[in-house]
Amino acid sequence: MAEQQESNTKANRVTKLVNNRNFLVFIAFVVLSSFLWFLNYLNKNLTSDITIKYKFKNIPRTINSEDLHGGELLVNATGQGYNLLQESIKTRNIPLNIDLESKAQDNRPLLKYTSDKAKAYIVSNDIKPLIRKKIGDKINIGEIKPDTLYFNIINVKEKVVPIDITGIEYCLSEGSKITRTTIHPDSVTIIGQKSSIDSIEKINVIPENIGLIKKQKQYNIELDIPEGITSSNNYVSLTYEAEMFTEGSKKIKIKAINFPHEYNYTILPEYVTITYATPLSHYDKVQEYDFSATVDYNQAAGNNMEIKVATNNSKAKIIKNYPQICTFVLEKK
């Protein structure tokens, strides 16, 4: 009961205090005075530390990726209090982009290397122009911590290797054949530690069955990049062109070479039949003069000679020829 009375007494005191006009005027005066003091404080030249987040771009491949996550710089800045407060709030979520390919004010590379090439570094003073551009001319920049940003260098090698597409499976309609295969790019640049790069002679595609190819089929195929290796491309554009093929045959006269001049000769038979495969759309364009058949006396075995056939038409592939052997008869002139 006594405790309840004491509680009620305290509540009454607070109520009376809040309802007291003089007390409310006093509180308002304190708030207004604090606000005016704060405004006056912000109008003065002050010195404060501003934390600026940073990140990197155009990163050399020789730099260890663990060093590239960015971080924070502590910048000792002098300026009007209002400007310092404004910049402190503004820079919290907007990082400073440091381009590792750019140059410092003395026209030297921003990114420097130690004498043993084991480390790279950036002198914080060299990025003052970037910081000044970010925070404006109304704030003077003093000391920057840390004064140097260091990076570890890994022993890397760069190498160009071809792409192997033998892992790709497909099927064709009966009588159809692949007439052209295009790979873009047909090679890639791989980068990694020298010990790993030296053993790589090619980059394979990830095995895949692309199904039926009727006329033309294009795919983006993923490359099988070994772990720890960086590649200039992770995918390759692969285009297959297919066409229906048919067979044809031509009767070609055999040409004899290197026979002795003091003899007349007779070739038996005089003609050979060449069977070839060609795209259906090209069938009517294949002519006898697209083929040749020769026998060479210097390569004769007894009275027999092998008939060698060839074509100068890239769209007429020789399948077989008959006969494959011919004989000859010599008569002295």
C-alpha positions as a Python dict, from the first residue, in 0.01 Angstrom:
ca = {
    (1, 'M'): (0, 0, 0),
    (2, 'A'): (285, 234, 92),
    (3, 'E'): (462, 150, -233),
    (4, 'Q'): (150, 235, -436),
    (5, 'Q'): (119, 572, -263),
    (6, 'E'): (485, 649, -335),
    (7, 'S'): (436, 556, -702),
    (8, 'N'): (131, 778, -731),
    (9, 'T'): (322, 1065, -571),
    (10, 'K'): (604, 1036, -825),
    (11, 'A'): (358, 1024, -1115),
    (12, 'N'): (186, 1338, -987),
    (13, 'R'): (520, 1517, -968),
    (14, 'V'): (603, 1425, -1329),
    (15, 'T'): (259, 1535, -1446),
    (16, 'K'): (294, 1868, -1269),
    (17, 'L'): (642, 1911, -1416),
    (18, 'V'): (522, 1843, -1772),
    (19, 'N'): (226, 2076, -1729),
    (20, 'N'): (451, 2348, -1594),
    (21, 'R'): (485, 2610, -1871),
    (22, 'N'): (824, 2728, -1742),
    (23, 'F'): (962, 2377, -1766),
    (24, 'L'): (844, 2339, -2126),
    (25, 'V'): (999, 2672, -2219),
    (26, 'F'): (1323, 2559, -2057),
    (27, 'I'): (1329, 2233, -2258),
    (28, 'A'): (1255, 2420, -2580),
    (29, 'F'): (1534, 2664, -2505),
    (30, 'V'): (1780, 2381, -2442),
    (31, 'V'): (1686, 2209, -2770),
    (32, 'L'): (1707, 2533, -2967),
    (33, 'S'): (2039, 2622, -2805),
    (34, 'S'): (2181, 2278, -2884),
    (35, 'F'): (2064, 2306, -3245),
    (36, 'L'): (2216, 2655, -3282),
    (37, 'W'): (2538, 2534, -3122),
    (38, 'F'): (2546, 2239, -3362),
    (39, 'L'): (2492, 2467, -3662),
    (40, 'N'): (2764, 2700, -3538),
    (41, 'Y'): (2993, 2399, -3488),
    (42, 'L'): (2931, 2276, -3843),
    (43, 'N'): (3024, 2620, -3981),
    (44, 'K'): (3371, 2598, -3829),
    (45, 'N'): (3680, 2447, -3994),
    (46, 'L'): (3731, 2107, -3839),
    (47, 'T'): (3963, 1810, -3877),
    (48, 'S'): (3818, 1462, -3885),
    (49, 'D'): (3892, 1111, -4014),
    (50, 'I'): (3672, 993, -4302),
    (51, 'T'): (3650, 623, -4383),
    (52, 'I'): (3641, 557, -4759),
    (53, 'K'): (3573, 213, -4900),
    (54, 'Y'): (3762, 117, -5215),
    (55, 'K'): (3760, -155, -5481),
    (56, 'F'): (3973, -234, -5785),
    (57, 'K'): (3916, -266, -6160),
    (58, 'N'): (4135, -370, -6457),
    (59, 'I'): (4318, -614, -6233),
    (60, 'P'): (4635, -776, -6376),
    (61, 'R'): (4612, -1153, -6398),
    (62, 'T'): (4937, -1193, -6211),
    (63, 'I'): (4790, -1061, -5886),
    (64, 'N'): (4660, -1307, -5629),
    (65, 'S'): (4280, -1290, -5624),
    (66, 'E'): (4276, -1294, -5242),
    (67, 'D'): (4422, -941, -5249),
    (68, 'L'): (4149, -796, -5468),
    (69, 'H'): (3845, -769, -5246),
    (70, 'G'): (3912, -404, -5168),
    (71, 'G'): (3903, -249, -4824),
    (72, 'E'): (3892, 83, -4642),
    (73, 'L'): (4111, 392, -4630),
    (74, 'L'): (4118, 624, -4331),
    (75, 'V'): (4156, 978, -4468),
    (76, 'N'): (4246, 1267, -4236),
    (77, 'A'): (4039, 1554, -4376),
    (78, 'T'): (4007, 1925, -4294),
    (79, 'G'): (3716, 2145, -4394),
    (80, 'Q'): (3390, 2304, -4290),
    (81, 'G'): (3207, 2082, -4045),
    (82, 'Y'): (2899, 2062, -4262),
    (83, 'N'): (3104, 1940, -4560),
    (84, 'L'): (3284, 1683, -4347),
    (85, 'L'): (2956, 1548, -4211),
    (86, 'Q'): (2802, 1536, -4556),
    (87, 'E'): (3100, 1353, -4707),
    (88, 'S'): (3122, 1112, -4417),
    (89, 'I'): (2761, 1006, -4478),
    (90, 'K'): (2793, 1000, -4859),
    (91, 'T'): (3108, 785, -4875),
    (92, 'R'): (2978, 504, -4656),
    (93, 'N'): (2811, 307, -4937),
    (94, 'I'): (2982, 440, -5250),
    (95, 'P'): (3328, 281, -5288),
    (96, 'L'): (3624, 448, -5456),
    (97, 'N'): (3712, 272, -5785),
    (98, 'I'): (4089, 229, -5822),
    (99, 'D'): (4191, 148, -6181),
    (100, 'L'): (4512, -57, -6166),
    (101, 'E'): (4591, 29, -6529),
    (102, 'S'): (4589, 405, -6469),
    (103, 'K'): (4889, 626, -6398),
    (104, 'A'): (4985, 847, -6106),
    (105, 'Q'): (5031, 1223, -6139),
    (106, 'D'): (5402, 1182, -6221),
    (107, 'N'): (5296, 973, -6525),
    (108, 'R'): (5436, 656, -6372),
    (109, 'P'): (5217, 344, -6337),
    (110, 'L'): (4992, 360, -6034),
    (111, 'L'): (5067, -7, -5965),
    (112, 'K'): (5437, -57, -5886),
    (113, 'Y'): (5643, -371, -5825),
    (114, 'T'): (5908, -452, -5570),
    (115, 'S'): (6262, -523, -5693),
    (116, 'D'): (6217, -900, -5656),
    (117, 'K'): (5879, -888, -5839),
    (118, 'A'): (5723, -1088, -5556),
    (119, 'K'): (5487, -808, -5456),
    (120, 'A'): (5311, -512, -5613),
    (121, 'Y'): (5198, -201, -5431),
    (122, 'I'): (5017, 131, -5456),
    (123, 'V'): (5131, 438, -5263),
    (124, 'S'): (4822, 588, -5103),
    (125, 'N'): (4937, 943, -5183),
    (126, 'D'): (4920, 854, -5554),
    (127, 'I'): (4544, 807, -5530),
    (128, 'K'): (4484, 1146, -5364),
    (129, 'P'): (4354, 1288, -5695),
    (130, 'L'): (4092, 1011, -5703),
    (131, 'I'): (3989, 1084, -5344),
    (132, 'R'): (3978, 1460, -5410),
    (133, 'K'): (3760, 1403, -5714),
    (134, 'K'): (3528, 1194, -5501),
    (135, 'I'): (3495, 1429, -5201),
    (136, 'G'): (3531, 1762, -5382),
    (137, 'D'): (3755, 2068, -5346),
    (138, 'K'): (3597, 2199, -5026),
    (139, 'I'): (3780, 1939, -4814),
    (140, 'N'): (4157, 1925, -4776),
    (141, 'I'): (4314, 1581, -4766),
    (142, 'G'): (4587, 1506, -4514),
    (143, 'E'): (4736, 1175, -4411),
    (144, 'I'): (4598, 854, -4559),
    (145, 'K'): (4613, 523, -4376),
    (146, 'P'): (4741, 275, -4469),
    (147, 'D'): (5008, 465, -4660),
    (148, 'T'): (5070, 169, -4895),
    (149, 'L'): (4846, -105, -5037),
    (150, 'Y'): (5033, -432, -5106),
    (151, 'F'): (4948, -722, -5340),
    (152, 'N'): (5096, -1070, -5367),
    (153, 'I'): (5221, -1178, -5710),
    (154, 'I'): (5175, -1536, -5829),
    (155, 'N'): (5408, -1703, -6081),
    (156, 'V'): (5178, -1726, -6382),
    (157, 'K'): (5212, -1822, -6744),
    (158, 'E'): (4998, -1741, -7048),
    (159, 'K'): (4954, -1989, -7333),
    (160, 'V'): (4737, -2028, -7644),
    (161, 'V'): (4598, -2380, -7694),
    (162, 'P'): (4351, -2528, -7946),
    (163, 'I'): (3999, -2643, -7863),
    (164, 'D'): (3919, -3014, -7896),
    (165, 'I'): (3554, -3087, -7987),
    (166, 'T'): (3579, -3467, -8006),
    (167, 'G'): (3356, -3489, -7698),
    (168, 'I'): (3054, -3372, -7902),
    (169, 'E'): (2821, -3647, -8025),
    (170, 'Y'): (2549, -3611, -8290),
    (171, 'C'): (2349, -3814, -8538),
    (172, 'L'): (2264, -3763, -8905),
    (173, 'S'): (1981, -3864, -9133),
    (174, 'E'): (2057, -4155, -9366),
    (175, 'G'): (2256, -4032, -9664),
    (176, 'S'): (2349, -3706, -9490),
    (177, 'K'): (2704, -3598, -9410),
    (178, 'I'): (2872, -3309, -9232),
    (179, 'T'): (3001, -3068, -9496),
    (180, 'R'): (3144, -2802, -9266),
    (181, 'T'): (3232, -2756, -8899),
    (182, 'T'): (3303, -2407, -8765),
    (183, 'I'): (3453, -2341, -8422),
    (184, 'H'): (3468, -1987, -8286),
    (185, 'P'): (3709, -1929, -8132),
    (186, 'D'): (3919, -2228, -8237),
    (187, 'S'): (4173, -2160, -7962),
    (188, 'V'): (4182, -1992, -7620),
    (189, 'T'): (4437, -1818, -7404),
    (190, 'I'): (4479, -1993, -7071),
    (191, 'I'): (4645, -1839, -6767),
    (192, 'G'): (4761, -2004, -6449),
    (193, 'Q'): (5058, -2115, -6250),
    (194, 'K'): (5343, -2227, -6476),
    (195, 'S'): (5349, -2580, -6335),
    (196, 'S'): (4985, -2630, -6435),
    (197, 'I'): (4995, -2452, -6772),
    (198, 'D'): (5297, -2644, -6907),
    (199, 'S'): (5111, -2977, -6907),
    (200, 'I'): (4803, -2847, -7095),
    (201, 'E'): (4818, -2894, -7473),
    (202, 'K'): (4448, -2844, -7552),
    (203, 'I'): (4116, -2751, -7393),
    (204, 'N'): (3832, -3000, -7430),
    (205, 'V'): (3464, -2920, -7452),
    (206, 'I'): (3237, -3071, -7189),
    (207, 'P'): (3096, -3388, -7355),
    (208, 'E'): (2744, -3342, -7488),
    (209, 'N'): (2507, -3511, -7732),
    (210, 'I'): (2350, -3241, -7950),
    (211, 'G'): (2113, -3479, -8127),
    (212, 'L'): (2007, -3482, -8492),
    (213, 'I'): (2167, -3244, -8740),
    (214, 'K'): (1945, -3201, -9046),
    (215, 'K'): (2093, -2902, -9226),
    (216, 'Q'): (2264, -2660, -8987),
    (217, 'K'): (2294, -2656, -8612),
    (218, 'Q'): (2468, -2401, -8388),
    (219, 'Y'): (2546, -2440, -8021),
    (220, 'N'): (2726, -2263, -7740),
    (221, 'I'): (2931, -2541, -7584),
    (222, 'E'): (3092, -2504, -7242),
    (223, 'L'): (3466, -2561, -7221),
    (224, 'D'): (3614, -2798, -6963),
    (225, 'I'): (3852, -2553, -6795),
    (226, 'P'): (4084, -2721, -6541),
    (227, 'E'): (4059, -2600, -6183),
    (228, 'G'): (4292, -2312, -6104),
    (229, 'I'): (4313, -2206, -6471),
    (230, 'T'): (4168, -1887, -6619),
    (231, 'S'): (4057, -1894, -6983),
    (232, 'S'): (3991, -1609, -7227),
    (233, 'N'): (3664, -1789, -7313),
    (234, 'N'): (3445, -2027, -7115),
    (235, 'Y'): (3221, -2118, -7410),
    (236, 'V'): (3277, -2192, -7777),
    (237, 'S'): (3034, -2138, -8064),
    (238, 'L'): (3010, -2458, -8264),
    (239, 'T'): (2830, -2476, -8600),
    (240, 'Y'): (2769, -2795, -8799),
    (241, 'E'): (2647, -2785, -9158),
    (242, 'A'): (2505, -3106, -9305),
    (243, 'E'): (2374, -3199, -9649),
    (244, 'M'): (2225, -3502, -9821),
    (245, 'F'): (2485, -3688, -10030),
    (246, 'T'): (2445, -3911, -10332),
    (247, 'E'): (2682, -4128, -10532),
    (248, 'G'): (2784, -4089, -10894),
    (249, 'S'): (3042, -4238, -11130),
    (250, 'K'): (3256, -4115, -11418),
    (251, 'K'): (3458, -4304, -11678),
    (252, 'I'): (3804, -4147, -11701),
    (253, 'K'): (4080, -4217, -11952),
    (254, 'I'): (4406, -4330, -11791),
    (255, 'K'): (4715, -4118, -11851),
    (256, 'A'): (5050, -4302, -11873),
    (257, 'I'): (5377, -4136, -11764),
    (258, 'N'): (5749, -4216, -11768),
    (259, 'F'): (5730, -4481, -12042),
    (260, 'P'): (6055, -4528, -12245),
    (261, 'H'): (6059, -4324, -12565),
    (262, 'E'): (6201, -4606, -12775),
    (263, 'Y'): (5886, -4812, -12721),
    (264, 'N'): (5525, -4786, -12817),
    (265, 'Y'): (5293, -4894, -12536),
    (266, 'T'): (4937, -5004, -12489),
    (267, 'I'): (4744, -4965, -12159),
    (268, 'L'): (4482, -5225, -12076),
    (269, 'P'): (4221, -5112, -11990),
    (270, 'E'): (4238, -4755, -12120),
    (271, 'Y'): (3964, -4628, -11889),
    (272, 'V'): (3885, -4648, -11517),
    (273, 'T'): (3546, -4597, -11353),
    (274, 'I'): (3557, -4364, -11054),
    (275, 'T'): (3273, -4374, -10799),
    (276, 'Y'): (3234, -4061, -10590),
    (277, 'A'): (3007, -3904, -10328),
    (278, 'T'): (2880, -3549, -10367),
    (279, 'P'): (2613, -3326, -10210),
    (280, 'L'): (2277, -3370, -10382),
    (281, 'S'): (2271, -3000, -10472),
    (282, 'H'): (2608, -3034, -10646),
    (283, 'Y'): (2542, -3354, -10838),
    (284, 'D'): (2485, -3191, -11179),
    (285, 'K'): (2801, -2984, -11148),
    (286, 'V'): (3045, -3277, -11131),
    (287, 'Q'): (3226, -3330, -11465),
    (288, 'E'): (3480, -3582, -11604),
    (289, 'Y'): (3754, -3320, -11601),
    (290, 'D'): (3718, -3295, -11222),
    (291, 'F'): (3904, -3629, -11200),
    (292, 'S'): (4236, -3770, -11312),
    (293, 'A'): (4379, -4122, -11339),
    (294, 'T'): (4749, -4196, -11395),
    (295, 'V'): (4984, -4493, -11413),
    (296, 'D'): (5361, -4462, -11371),
    (297, 'Y'): (5597, -4695, -11560),
    (298, 'N'): (5867, -4631, -11296),
    (299, 'Q'): (5642, -4793, -11036),
    (300, 'A'): (5546, -5096, -11245),
    (301, 'A'): (5559, -5444, -11090),
    (302, 'G'): (5619, -5670, -11385),
    (303, 'N'): (5354, -5576, -11637),
    (304, 'N'): (5115, -5442, -11376),
    (305, 'M'): (5071, -5082, -11260),
    (306, 'E'): (4854, -4930, -10989),
    (307, 'I'): (4598, -4679, -11113),
    (308, 'K'): (4615, -4362, -10903),
    (309, 'V'): (4303, -4146, -10908),
    (310, 'A'): (4252, -3791, -10781),
    (311, 'T'): (3995, -3511, -10788),
    (312, 'N'): (4025, -3134, -10799),
    (313, 'N'): (3662, -3088, -10700),
    (314, 'S'): (3635, -3039, -10322),
    (315, 'K'): (3268, -3144, -10331),
    (316, 'A'): (3330, -3475, -10507),
    (317, 'K'): (3491, -3727, -10273),
    (318, 'I'): (3627, -4041, -10439),
    (319, 'I'): (3492, -4358, -10280),
    (320, 'K'): (3650, -4619, -10505),
    (321, 'N'): (3776, -4688, -10854),
    (322, 'Y'): (3759, -4994, -11078),
    (323, 'P'): (3985, -5143, -11186),
    (324, 'Q'): (4268, -5060, -10948),
    (325, 'I'): (4538, -5233, -11153),
    (326, 'C'): (4610, -5215, -11525),
    (327, 'T'): (4857, -5395, -11751),
    (328, 'F'): (5068, -5271, -12039),
    (329, 'V'): (5230, -5405, -12356),
    (330, 'L'): (5554, -5261, -12504),
    (331, 'E'): (5653, -5269, -12872),
    (332, 'K'): (5982, -5144, -13001),
    (333, 'K'): (5949, -4858, -13248),
}
